[in-house]
Amino acid sequence: MKARVYVSIKPSVLDPQGQTICSALNGLGHREIAAVRQGKYFEIAVADQTPQDRAAAVLDEIARDVLSNPVIEDYRVEILD
Amino acid sequence: MKARVYVSIKPSVLDPQGQTICSALNGLGHREIAAVRQGKYFEIAVADQTPQDRAAAVLDEIARDVLSNPVIEDYRVEILD
């Protein structure tokens, strides 16, 4: 089973890395770009014999406790098959 | 208009960061996790007056030339609205 976890900085938290990318893109002539925010993305393979509901629970726990910092980040889990 | 760009390491390229996360998760007791690969994720806001086809072309160019390294990385552009 494959899953994807997306971790992004909360909208209320400043993202200087994203702002720098946005300035760089504007400087390169891409004036259409209004804002950029950078996040992380994980492709996770779960052992095939794991039941779907158990996998969903484990992935949610991992995303919350290990892959993201819940104080400043949001996460989203997407189970593919 | 909002878009998301996902940048992931090509399957043929080693991802030591992902392997380290996978080992750490196994060490924490999450034995169901078979593999992890880490990528980057960008949320991009494009100025509203930009035509859709122009935005798609600009985003593809930015993803290819600025946000990813086409030698070792793949990218995927998703336009939201």
Backbone of each chain as nested JSON, in Angstrom:
{
  "chains": [
    {"id": "A", "residues": [
      {"number": 1, "name": "MET", "atoms": {"N": [0.842, -1.199, 0.0], "CA": [0.0, 0.0, 0.0], "C": [0.878, 1.251, 0.0]}},
      {"number": 2, "name": "LYS", "atoms": {"N": [0.492, 2.227, -0.808], "CA": [1.289, 3.46, -0.86], "C": [0.472, 4.614, -0.292]}},
      {"number": 3, "name": "ALA", "atoms": {"N": [1.176, 5.562, 0.315], "CA": [0.493, 6.737, 0.844], "C": [1.383, 7.947, 0.653]}},
      {"number": 4, "name": "ARG", "atoms": {"N": [0.78, 9.106, 0.664], "CA": [1.535, 10.345, 0.599], "C": [1.151, 11.211, 1.783]}},
      {"number": 5, "name": "VAL", "atoms": {"N": [2.15, 11.819, 2.392], "CA": [1.893, 12.756, 3.474], "C": [2.427, 14.115, 3.052]}},
      {"number": 6, "name": "TYR", "atoms": {"N": [1.587, 15.134, 3.133], "CA": [1.98, 16.494, 2.791], "C": [2.04, 17.299, 4.067]}},
      {"number": 7, "name": "VAL", "atoms": {"N": [3.147, 17.987, 4.296], "CA": [3.29, 18.823, 5.484], "C": [3.502, 20.252, 5.009]}},
      {"number": 8, "name": "SER", "atoms": {"N": [2.633, 21.156, 5.439], "CA": [2.795, 22.562, 5.032], "C": [2.765, 23.458, 6.253]}},
      {"number": 9, "name": "ILE", "atoms": {"N": [3.413, 24.6, 6.147], "CA": [3.438, 25.559, 7.252], "C": [2.053, 26.188, 7.384]}},
      {"number": 10, "name": "LYS", "atoms": {"N": [1.574, 26.342, 8.613], "CA": [0.243, 26.933, 8.836], "C": [0.158, 28.319, 8.214]}},
      {"number": 11, "name": "PRO", "atoms": {"N": [-1.026, 28.693, 7.682], "CA": [-1.162, 29.987, 7.009], "C": [-0.756, 31.177, 7.895]}},
      {"number": 12, "name": "SER", "atoms": {"N": [-0.928, 31.044, 9.213], "CA": [-0.61, 32.16, 10.113], "C": [0.883, 32.273, 10.413]}},
      {"number": 13, "name": "VAL", "atoms": {"N": [1.676, 31.299, 9.978], "CA": [3.112, 31.294, 10.283], "C": [3.893, 31.822, 9.073]}},
      {"number": 14, "name": "LEU", "atoms": {"N": [4.845, 32.689, 9.338], "CA": [5.676, 33.262, 8.288], "C": [6.515, 32.17, 7.605]}},
      {"number": 15, "name": "ASP", "atoms": {"N": [6.682, 32.26, 6.289], "CA": [7.488, 31.282, 5.551], "C": [8.573, 32.011, 4.752]}},
      {"number": 16, "name": "PRO", "atoms": {"N": [9.694, 32.339, 5.415], "CA": [10.742, 33.123, 4.735], "C": [11.338, 32.405, 3.525]}},
      {"number": 17, "name": "GLN", "atoms": {"N": [11.397, 31.073, 3.568], "CA": [11.927, 30.313, 2.437], "C": [11.032, 30.496, 1.197]}},
      {"number": 18, "name": "GLY", "atoms": {"N": [9.724, 30.401, 1.421], "CA": [8.774, 30.614, 0.326], "C": [8.846, 32.03, -0.21]}},
      {"number": 19, "name": "GLN", "atoms": {"N": [8.98, 33.01, 0.7], "CA": [9.068, 34.415, 0.262], "C": [10.315, 34.642, -0.584]}},
      {"number": 20, "name": "THR", "atoms": {"N": [11.426, 33.996, -0.2], "CA": [12.663, 34.134, -0.952], "C": [12.507, 33.552, -2.357]}},
      {"number": 21, "name": "ILE", "atoms": {"N": [11.852, 32.369, -2.447], "CA": [11.616, 31.762, -3.762], "C": [10.743, 32.686, -4.604]}},
      {"number": 22, "name": "CYS", "atoms": {"N": [9.716, 33.271, -3.987], "CA": [8.816, 34.18, -4.707], "C": [9.585, 35.391, -5.244]}},
      {"number": 23, "name": "SER", "atoms": {"N": [10.446, 36.0, -4.398], "CA": [11.251, 37.143, -4.851], "C": [12.177, 36.736, -5.99]}},
      {"number": 24, "name": "ALA", "atoms": {"N": [12.803, 35.563, -5.864], "CA": [13.723, 35.101, -6.896], "C": [12.987, 34.912, -8.22]}},
      {"number": 25, "name": "LEU", "atoms": {"N": [11.776, 34.32, -8.15], "CA": [11.001, 34.095, -9.379], "C": [10.615, 35.426, -10.017]}},
      {"number": 26, "name": "ASN", "atoms": {"N": [10.183, 36.396, -9.18], "CA": [9.849, 37.722, -9.721], "C": [11.081, 38.356, -10.359]}},
      {"number": 27, "name": "GLY", "atoms": {"N": [12.228, 38.196, -9.7], "CA": [13.473, 38.742, -10.231], "C": [13.889, 38.103, -11.547]}},
      {"number": 28, "name": "LEU", "atoms": {"N": [13.515, 36.836, -11.728], "CA": [13.827, 36.122, -12.978], "C": [12.845, 36.477, -14.096]}},
      {"number": 29, "name": "GLY", "atoms": {"N": [11.871, 37.347, -13.803], "CA": [10.936, 37.801, -14.827], "C": [9.557, 37.168, -14.726]}},
      {"number": 30, "name": "HIS", "atoms": {"N": [9.343, 36.26, -13.767], "CA": [8.028, 35.626, -13.612], "C": [7.162, 36.494, -12.712]}},
      {"number": 31, "name": "ARG", "atoms": {"N": [6.682, 37.616, -13.25], "CA": [5.939, 38.6, -12.445], "C": [4.528, 38.11, -12.104]}},
      {"number": 32, "name": "GLU", "atoms": {"N": [4.064, 37.042, -12.764], "CA": [2.722, 36.497, -12.48], "C": [2.657, 35.847, -11.107]}},
      {"number": 33, "name": "ILE", "atoms": {"N": [3.811, 35.467, -10.549], "CA": [3.813, 34.716, -9.296], "C": [3.583, 35.672, -8.122]}},
      {"number": 34, "name": "ALA", "atoms": {"N": [2.485, 35.454, -7.387], "CA": [2.119, 36.366, -6.305], "C": [2.653, 35.897, -4.947]}},
      {"number": 35, "name": "ALA", "atoms": {"N": [2.7, 34.587, -4.723], "CA": [3.178, 34.072, -3.44], "C": [3.594, 32.615, -3.594]}},
      {"number": 36, "name": "VAL", "atoms": {"N": [4.558, 32.223, -2.774], "CA": [5.012, 30.821, -2.759], "C": [5.138, 30.394, -1.299]}},
      {"number": 37, "name": "ARG", "atoms": {"N": [4.673, 29.21, -0.991], "CA": [4.928, 28.608, 0.322], "C": [5.504, 27.223, 0.099]}},
      {"number": 38, "name": "GLN", "atoms": {"N": [6.561, 26.912, 0.827], "CA": [7.188, 25.603, 0.645], "C": [6.788, 24.633, 1.742]}},
      {"number": 39, "name": "GLY", "atoms": {"N": [6.59, 23.381, 1.354], "CA": [6.266, 22.349, 2.313], "C": [7.087, 21.101, 2.059]}},
      {"number": 40, "name": "LYS", "atoms": {"N": [6.761, 20.041, 2.783], "CA": [7.453, 18.775, 2.602], "C": [6.45, 17.745, 2.125]}},
      {"number": 41, "name": "TYR", "atoms": {"N": [6.981, 16.696, 1.553], "CA": [6.13, 15.709, 0.922], "C": [6.82, 14.353, 1.096]}},
      {"number": 42, "name": "PHE", "atoms": {"N": [6.078, 13.356, 1.571], "CA": [6.662, 12.034, 1.827], "C": [5.867, 10.97, 1.084]}},
      {"number": 43, "name": "GLU", "atoms": {"N": [6.567, 10.106, 0.366], "CA": [5.928, 8.942, -0.246], "C": [6.255, 7.755, 0.641]}},
      {"number": 44, "name": "ILE", "atoms": {"N": [5.23, 7.13, 1.192], "CA": [5.436, 6.074, 2.175], "C": [4.851, 4.758, 1.66]}},
      {"number": 45, "name": "ALA", "atoms": {"N": [5.672, 3.697, 1.693], "CA": [5.181, 2.363, 1.34], "C": [4.899, 1.613, 2.627]}},
      {"number": 46, "name": "VAL", "atoms": {"N": [3.672, 1.095, 2.747], "CA": [3.271, 0.336, 3.938], "C": [3.232, -1.143, 3.549]}},
      {"number": 47, "name": "ALA", "atoms": {"N": [3.681, -2.029, 4.442], "CA": [3.701, -3.474, 4.168], "C": [2.313, -3.938, 3.709]}},
      {"number": 48, "name": "ASP", "atoms": {"N": [2.271, -4.775, 2.65], "CA": [1.018, -5.148, 1.989], "C": [0.01, -5.847, 2.903]}},
      {"number": 49, "name": "GLN", "atoms": {"N": [0.508, -6.599, 3.896], "CA": [-0.438, -7.34, 4.742], "C": [-1.124, -6.467, 5.807]}},
      {"number": 50, "name": "THR", "atoms": {"N": [-0.791, -5.161, 5.853], "CA": [-1.402, -4.273, 6.852], "C": [-2.851, -3.956, 6.461]}},
      {"number": 51, "name": "PRO", "atoms": {"N": [-3.828, -4.166, 7.368], "CA": [-5.216, -3.799, 7.029], "C": [-5.336, -2.285, 6.79]}},
      {"number": 52, "name": "GLN", "atoms": {"N": [-6.259, -1.911, 5.893], "CA": [-6.419, -0.511, 5.475], "C": [-6.656, 0.437, 6.657]}},
      {"number": 53, "name": "ASP", "atoms": {"N": [-7.543, 0.045, 7.616], "CA": [-7.864, 0.947, 8.722], "C": [-6.673, 1.109, 9.678]}},
      {"number": 54, "name": "ARG", "atoms": {"N": [-5.922, 0.003, 9.859], "CA": [-4.718, 0.052, 10.698], "C": [-3.675, 0.969, 10.035]}},
      {"number": 55, "name": "ALA", "atoms": {"N": [-3.523, 0.834, 8.712], "CA": [-2.558, 1.665, 7.981], "C": [-2.936, 3.14, 8.102]}},
      {"number": 56, "name": "ALA", "atoms": {"N": [-4.225, 3.448, 7.969], "CA": [-4.675, 4.837, 8.058], "C": [-4.355, 5.411, 9.431]}},
      {"number": 57, "name": "ALA", "atoms": {"N": [-4.588, 4.602, 10.493], "CA": [-4.32, 5.067, 11.857], "C": [-2.83, 5.294, 12.08]}},
      {"number": 58, "name": "VAL", "atoms": {"N": [-2.008, 4.332, 11.606], "CA": [-0.56, 4.449, 11.778], "C": [-0.025, 5.673, 11.018]}},
      {"number": 59, "name": "LEU", "atoms": {"N": [-0.502, 5.857, 9.795], "CA": [-0.004, 6.981, 8.986], "C": [-0.373, 8.322, 9.617]}},
      {"number": 60, "name": "ASP", "atoms": {"N": [-1.589, 8.394, 10.174], "CA": [-2.003, 9.63, 10.834], "C": [-1.118, 9.906, 12.048]}},
      {"number": 61, "name": "GLU", "atoms": {"N": [-0.822, 8.854, 12.805], "CA": [0.026, 8.999, 13.991], "C": [1.43, 9.456, 13.603]}},
      {"number": 62, "name": "ILE", "atoms": {"N": [1.989, 8.813, 12.555], "CA": [3.334, 9.163, 12.094], "C": [3.375, 10.616, 11.606]}},
      {"number": 63, "name": "ALA", "atoms": {"N": [2.361, 10.994, 10.817], "CA": [2.335, 12.346, 10.261], "C": [2.268, 13.383, 11.382]}},
      {"number": 64, "name": "ARG", "atoms": {"N": [1.47, 13.074, 12.425], "CA": [1.278, 14.032, 13.52], "C": [2.49, 14.101, 14.433]}},
      {"number": 65, "name": "ASP", "atoms": {"N": [3.052, 12.894, 14.765], "CA": [4.076, 12.853, 15.808], "C": [5.503, 12.935, 15.296]}},
      {"number": 66, "name": "VAL", "atoms": {"N": [5.751, 12.483, 14.068], "CA": [7.132, 12.405, 13.588], "C": [7.403, 13.368, 12.431]}},
      {"number": 67, "name": "LEU", "atoms": {"N": [6.519, 13.364, 11.439], "CA": [6.834, 14.104, 10.205], "C": [6.496, 15.583, 10.28]}},
      {"number": 68, "name": "SER", "atoms": {"N": [5.598, 15.981, 11.179], "CA": [5.244, 17.399, 11.248], "C": [5.415, 17.927, 12.665]}},
      {"number": 69, "name": "ASN", "atoms": {"N": [5.519, 19.224, 12.752], "CA": [5.528, 19.912, 14.041], "C": [4.158, 20.586, 14.185]}},
      {"number": 70, "name": "PRO", "atoms": {"N": [3.244, 20.0, 14.993], "CA": [1.863, 20.509, 15.021], "C": [1.714, 21.949, 15.507]}},
      {"number": 71, "name": "VAL", "atoms": {"N": [2.754, 22.498, 16.104], "CA": [2.671, 23.893, 16.557], "C": [2.648, 24.848, 15.352]}},
      {"number": 72, "name": "ILE", "atoms": {"N": [3.45, 24.558, 14.337], "CA": [3.546, 25.488, 13.2], "C": [3.167, 24.862, 11.857]}},
      {"number": 73, "name": "GLU", "atoms": {"N": [2.88, 23.544, 11.85], "CA": [2.62, 22.896, 10.56], "C": [1.294, 22.142, 10.531]}},
      {"number": 74, "name": "ASP", "atoms": {"N": [0.699, 22.088, 9.337], "CA": [-0.476, 21.25, 9.092], "C": [-0.031, 20.043, 8.276]}},
      {"number": 75, "name": "TYR", "atoms": {"N": [-0.758, 18.946, 8.373], "CA": [-0.43, 17.788, 7.536], "C": [-1.686, 17.228, 6.892]}},
      {"number": 76, "name": "ARG", "atoms": {"N": [-1.468, 16.498, 5.813], "CA": [-2.574, 15.872, 5.082], "C": [-2.079, 14.495, 4.645]}},
      {"number": 77, "name": "VAL", "atoms": {"N": [-2.856, 13.456, 4.905], "CA": [-2.472, 12.095, 4.524], "C": [-3.363, 11.656, 3.371]}},
      {"number": 78, "name": "GLU", "atoms": {"N": [-2.776, 11.082, 2.326], "CA": [-3.517, 10.611, 1.153], "C": [-3.119, 9.149, 0.94]}},
      {"number": 79, "name": "ILE", "atoms": {"N": [-4.08, 8.234, 1.061], "CA": [-3.779, 6.809, 0.847], "C": [-4.116, 6.463, -0.601]}},
      {"number": 80, "name": "LEU", "atoms": {"N": [-3.137, 5.879, -1.315], "CA": [-3.29, 5.716, -2.758], "C": [-3.967, 4.415, -3.168]}},
      {"number": 81, "name": "ASP", "atoms": {"N": [-3.635, 3.295, -2.557], "CA": [-4.284, 2.035, -2.94], "C": [-4.213, 1.028, -1.786]}}
    ]},
    {"id": "B", "residues": [
      {"number": 1, "name": "MET", "atoms": {"N": [-5.323, 32.506, -8.849], "CA": [-5.217, 31.093, -9.188], "C": [-4.142, 30.438, -8.312]}},
      {"number": 2, "name": "LYS", "atoms": {"N": [-4.474, 29.254, -7.809], "CA": [-3.511, 28.548, -6.958], "C": [-3.021, 27.298, -7.683]}},
      {"number": 3, "name": "ALA", "atoms": {"N": [-1.787, 26.933, -7.403], "CA": [-1.234, 25.718, -7.995], "C": [-0.329, 25.057, -6.98]}},
      {"number": 4, "name": "ARG", "atoms": {"N": [-0.112, 23.772, -7.171], "CA": [0.828, 23.045, -6.327], "C": [1.848, 22.378, -7.226]}},
      {"number": 5, "name": "VAL", "atoms": {"N": [3.102, 22.433, -6.821], "CA": [4.168, 21.738, -7.546], "C": [4.785, 20.735, -6.581]}},
      {"number": 6, "name": "TYR", "atoms": {"N": [4.855, 19.476, -7.013], "CA": [5.468, 18.416, -6.212], "C": [6.774, 18.022, -6.881]}},
      {"number": 7, "name": "VAL", "atoms": {"N": [7.855, 18.014, -6.128], "CA": [9.154, 17.606, -6.658], "C": [9.603, 16.374, -5.883]}},
      {"number": 8, "name": "SER", "atoms": {"N": [9.852, 15.286, -6.587], "CA": [10.309, 14.065, -5.909], "C": [11.574, 13.548, -6.582]}},
      {"number": 9, "name": "ILE", "atoms": {"N": [12.384, 12.841, -5.803], "CA": [13.612, 12.259, -6.335], "C": [13.244, 11.103, -7.263]}},
      {"number": 10, "name": "LYS", "atoms": {"N": [13.921, 11.0, -8.421], "CA": [13.622, 9.921, -9.373], "C": [13.792, 8.558, -8.708]}},
      {"number": 11, "name": "PRO", "atoms": {"N": [12.954, 7.573, -9.096], "CA": [13.016, 6.25, -8.444], "C": [14.405, 5.611, -8.524]}},
      {"number": 12, "name": "SER", "atoms": {"N": [15.168, 5.921, -9.573], "CA": [16.496, 5.295, -9.733], "C": [17.568, 5.969, -8.871]}},
      {"number": 13, "name": "VAL", "atoms": {"N": [17.223, 7.082, -8.221], "CA": [18.219, 7.822, -7.43], "C": [18.043, 7.483, -5.953]}},
      {"number": 14, "name": "LEU", "atoms": {"N": [19.158, 7.24, -5.281], "CA": [19.143, 6.903, -3.854], "C": [18.618, 8.091, -3.028]}},
      {"number": 15, "name": "ASP", "atoms": {"N": [17.823, 7.82, -1.982], "CA": [17.286, 8.886, -1.13], "C": [17.667, 8.603, 0.323]}},
      {"number": 16, "name": "PRO", "atoms": {"N": [18.894, 8.961, 0.736], "CA": [19.352, 8.633, 2.101], "C": [18.482, 9.269, 3.184]}},
      {"number": 17, "name": "GLN", "atoms": {"N": [17.929, 10.452, 2.91], "CA": [17.066, 11.131, 3.896], "C": [15.81, 10.292, 4.147]}},
      {"number": 18, "name": "GLY", "atoms": {"N": [15.194, 9.802, 3.071], "CA": [14.019, 8.944, 3.196], "C": [14.346, 7.651, 3.925]}},
      {"number": 19, "name": "GLN", "atoms": {"N": [15.514, 7.052, 3.599], "CA": [15.914, 5.8, 4.26], "C": [16.109, 6.012, 5.756]}},
      {"number": 20, "name": "THR", "atoms": {"N": [16.66, 7.164, 6.115], "CA": [16.867, 7.471, 7.532], "C": [15.531, 7.61, 8.254]}},
      {"number": 21, "name": "ILE", "atoms": {"N": [14.57, 8.284, 7.613], "CA": [13.235, 8.43, 8.215], "C": [12.607, 7.051, 8.391]}},
      {"number": 22, "name": "CYS", "atoms": {"N": [12.746, 6.203, 7.363], "CA": [12.178, 4.849, 7.424], "C": [12.786, 4.064, 8.586]}},
      {"number": 23, "name": "SER", "atoms": {"N": [14.12, 4.105, 8.732], "CA": [14.779, 3.39, 9.845], "C": [14.293, 3.934, 11.176]}},
      {"number": 24, "name": "ALA", "atoms": {"N": [14.183, 5.26, 11.279], "CA": [13.745, 5.878, 12.53], "C": [12.329, 5.417, 12.878]}},
      {"number": 25, "name": "LEU", "atoms": {"N": [11.436, 5.377, 11.881], "CA": [10.054, 4.939, 12.129], "C": [10.03, 3.48, 12.57]}},
      {"number": 26, "name": "ASN", "atoms": {"N": [10.829, 2.629, 11.905], "CA": [10.897, 1.217, 12.32], "C": [11.411, 1.112, 13.751]}},
      {"number": 27, "name": "GLY", "atoms": {"N": [12.416, 1.92, 14.07], "CA": [12.984, 1.93, 15.417], "C": [11.976, 2.387, 16.462]}},
      {"number": 28, "name": "LEU", "atoms": {"N": [11.053, 3.26, 16.06], "CA": [10.022, 3.757, 16.98], "C": [8.872, 2.754, 17.138]}},
      {"number": 29, "name": "GLY", "atoms": {"N": [8.974, 1.611, 16.444], "CA": [7.949, 0.585, 16.578], "C": [6.986, 0.499, 15.409]}},
      {"number": 30, "name": "HIS", "atoms": {"N": [7.108, 1.392, 14.419], "CA": [6.204, 1.349, 13.264], "C": [6.78, 0.399, 12.218]}},
      {"number": 31, "name": "ARG", "atoms": {"N": [6.649, -0.892, 12.468], "CA": [7.268, -1.906, 11.602], "C": [6.515, -2.082, 10.277]}},
      {"number": 32, "name": "GLU", "atoms": {"N": [5.3, -1.517, 10.193], "CA": [4.522, -1.624, 8.951], "C": [5.146, -0.813, 7.816]}},
      {"number": 33, "name": "ILE", "atoms": {"N": [5.982, 0.174, 8.189], "CA": [6.507, 1.091, 7.17], "C": [7.652, 0.413, 6.419]}},
      {"number": 34, "name": "ALA", "atoms": {"N": [7.478, 0.228, 5.109], "CA": [8.462, -0.501, 4.305], "C": [9.473, 0.44, 3.65]}},
      {"number": 35, "name": "ALA", "atoms": {"N": [9.038, 1.623, 3.262], "CA": [9.956, 2.557, 2.595], "C": [9.403, 3.973, 2.68]}},
      {"number": 36, "name": "VAL", "atoms": {"N": [10.309, 4.947, 2.715], "CA": [9.914, 6.367, 2.725], "C": [10.802, 7.097, 1.724]}},
      {"number": 37, "name": "ARG", "atoms": {"N": [10.207, 7.962, 0.931], "CA": [10.997, 8.865, 0.084], "C": [10.509, 10.282, 0.346]}},
      {"number": 38, "name": "GLN", "atoms": {"N": [11.439, 11.196, 0.515], "CA": [11.035, 12.573, 0.812], "C": [11.128, 13.451, -0.428]}},
      {"number": 39, "name": "GLY", "atoms": {"N": [10.177, 14.335, -0.567], "CA": [10.194, 15.281, -1.675], "C": [9.876, 16.676, -1.182]}},
      {"number": 40, "name": "LYS", "atoms": {"N": [9.725, 17.606, -2.132], "CA": [9.382, 18.982, -1.795], "C": [8.028, 19.296, -2.389]}},
      {"number": 41, "name": "TYR", "atoms": {"N": [7.422, 20.332, -1.834], "CA": [6.05, 20.643, -2.2], "C": [5.916, 22.168, -2.127]}},
      {"number": 42, "name": "PHE", "atoms": {"N": [5.392, 22.771, -3.174], "CA": [5.278, 24.235, -3.228], "C": [3.828, 24.62, -3.496]}},
      {"number": 43, "name": "GLU", "atoms": {"N": [3.302, 25.542, -2.694], "CA": [1.985, 26.12, -2.975], "C": [2.237, 27.469, -3.608]}},
      {"number": 44, "name": "ILE", "atoms": {"N": [1.758, 27.646, -4.834], "CA": [2.07, 28.866, -5.582], "C": [0.789, 29.612, -5.912]}},
      {"number": 45, "name": "ALA", "atoms": {"N": [0.754, 30.919, -5.589], "CA": [-0.378, 31.763, -5.967], "C": [0.02, 32.551, -7.21]}},
      {"number": 46, "name": "VAL", "atoms": {"N": [-0.805, 32.444, -8.255], "CA": [-0.537, 33.157, -9.507], "C": [-1.524, 34.324, -9.581]}},
      {"number": 47, "name": "ALA", "atoms": {"N": [-1.054, 35.486, -10.077], "CA": [-1.911, 36.679, -10.17], "C": [-3.197, 36.339, -10.927]}},
      {"number": 48, "name": "ASP", "atoms": {"N": [-4.362, 36.836, -10.401], "CA": [-5.674, 36.429, -10.912], "C": [-5.903, 36.745, -12.39]}},
      {"number": 49, "name": "GLN", "atoms": {"N": [-5.273, 37.834, -12.898], "CA": [-5.541, 38.194, -14.29], "C": [-4.764, 37.367, -15.31]}},
      {"number": 50, "name": "THR", "atoms": {"N": [-3.966, 36.409, -14.829], "CA": [-3.18, 35.571, -15.746], "C": [-4.079, 34.537, -16.433]}},
      {"number": 51, "name": "PRO", "atoms": {"N": [-4.067, 34.457, -17.795], "CA": [-4.891, 33.424, -18.443], "C": [-4.425, 32.022, -18.041]}},
      {"number": 52, "name": "GLN", "atoms": {"N": [-5.373, 31.074, -18.005], "CA": [-5.099, 29.71, -17.529], "C": [-3.964, 29.036, -18.309]}},
      {"number": 53, "name": "ASP", "atoms": {"N": [-3.968, 29.171, -19.66], "CA": [-2.94, 28.474, -20.448], "C": [-1.564, 29.082, -20.225]}},
      {"number": 54, "name": "ARG", "atoms": {"N": [-1.538, 30.419, -20.065], "CA": [-0.278, 31.108, -19.779], "C": [0.262, 30.664, -18.41]}},
      {"number": 55, "name": "ALA", "atoms": {"N": [-0.638, 30.586, -17.414], "CA": [-0.234, 30.16, -16.068], "C": [0.331, 28.742, -16.103]}},
      {"number": 56, "name": "ALA", "atoms": {"N": [-0.337, 27.846, -16.854], "CA": [0.129, 26.461, -16.935], "C": [1.537, 26.412, -17.527]}},
      {"number": 57, "name": "ALA", "atoms": {"N": [1.772, 27.22, -18.585], "CA": [3.085, 27.223, -19.233], "C": [4.152, 27.777, -18.289]}},
      {"number": 58, "name": "VAL", "atoms": {"N": [3.832, 28.879, -17.594], "CA": [4.792, 29.495, -16.664], "C": [5.113, 28.545, -15.514]}},
      {"number": 59, "name": "LEU", "atoms": {"N": [4.085, 27.889, -14.969], "CA": [4.307, 26.981, -13.841], "C": [5.171, 25.79, -14.254]}},
      {"number": 60, "name": "ASP", "atoms": {"N": [4.942, 25.286, -15.472], "CA": [5.749, 24.165, -15.941], "C": [7.21, 24.601, -16.092]}},
      {"number": 61, "name": "GLU", "atoms": {"N": [7.399, 25.807, -16.633], "CA": [8.761, 26.333, -16.817], "C": [9.461, 26.515, -15.464]}},
      {"number": 62, "name": "ILE", "atoms": {"N": [8.741, 27.089, -14.493], "CA": [9.305, 27.328, -13.157], "C": [9.65, 25.999, -12.484]}},
      {"number": 63, "name": "ALA", "atoms": {"N": [8.731, 25.021, -12.585], "CA": [8.964, 23.726, -11.936], "C": [10.198, 23.057, -12.532]}},
      {"number": 64, "name": "ARG", "atoms": {"N": [10.347, 23.162, -13.87], "CA": [11.457, 22.494, -14.552], "C": [12.781, 23.205, -14.3]}},
      {"number": 65, "name": "ASP", "atoms": {"N": [12.762, 24.554, -14.403], "CA": [14.025, 25.302, -14.408], "C": [14.47, 25.784, -13.034]}},
      {"number": 66, "name": "VAL", "atoms": {"N": [13.534, 26.018, -12.119], "CA": [13.913, 26.631, -10.84], "C": [13.69, 25.685, -9.657]}},
      {"number": 67, "name": "LEU", "atoms": {"N": [12.517, 25.054, -9.603], "CA": [12.166, 24.312, -8.394], "C": [12.73, 22.891, -8.359]}},
      {"number": 68, "name": "SER", "atoms": {"N": [13.061, 22.334, -9.521], "CA": [13.582, 20.962, -9.521], "C": [14.916, 20.884, -10.245]}},
      {"number": 69, "name": "ASN", "atoms": {"N": [15.63, 19.819, -9.976], "CA": [16.858, 19.509, -10.707], "C": [16.527, 18.326, -11.613]}},
      {"number": 70, "name": "PRO", "atoms": {"N": [16.315, 18.588, -12.926], "CA": [15.81, 17.525, -13.804], "C": [16.745, 16.327, -13.955]}},
      {"number": 71, "name": "VAL", "atoms": {"N": [17.986, 16.453, -13.501], "CA": [18.915, 15.313, -13.578], "C": [18.501, 14.222, -12.584]}},
      {"number": 72, "name": "ILE", "atoms": {"N": [18.094, 14.637, -11.386], "CA": [17.788, 13.637, -10.357], "C": [16.35, 13.702, -9.836]}},
      {"number": 73, "name": "GLU", "atoms": {"N": [15.574, 14.701, -10.301], "CA": [14.232, 14.868, -9.73], "C": [13.135, 14.886, -10.803]}},
      {"number": 74, "name": "ASP", "atoms": {"N": [11.964, 14.405, -10.419], "CA": [10.76, 14.524, -11.246], "C": [9.877, 15.602, -10.632]}},
      {"number": 75, "name": "TYR", "atoms": {"N": [9.013, 16.222, -11.449], "CA": [8.075, 17.187, -10.876], "C": [6.684, 16.952, -11.435]}},
      {"number": 76, "name": "ARG", "atoms": {"N": [5.713, 17.462, -10.716], "CA": [4.312, 17.335, -11.113], "C": [3.621, 18.644, -10.754]}},
      {"number": 77, "name": "VAL", "atoms": {"N": [2.898, 19.232, -11.695], "CA": [2.216, 20.502, -11.453], "C": [0.715, 20.231, -11.387]}},
      {"number": 78, "name": "GLU", "atoms": {"N": [0.048, 20.779, -10.375], "CA": [-1.395, 20.582, -10.192], "C": [-2.013, 21.977, -10.08]}},
      {"number": 79, "name": "ILE", "atoms": {"N": [-2.888, 22.333, -11.031], "CA": [-3.53, 23.654, -10.968], "C": [-4.885, 23.501, -10.292]}},
      {"number": 80, "name": "LEU", "atoms": {"N": [-5.135, 24.319, -9.238], "CA": [-6.309, 24.075, -8.396], "C": [-7.566, 24.804, -8.862]}},
      {"number": 81, "name": "ASP", "atoms": {"N": [-7.468, 26.057, -9.297], "CA": [-8.667, 26.781, -9.763], "C": [-8.281, 27.919, -10.698]}}
    ]}
  ]
}
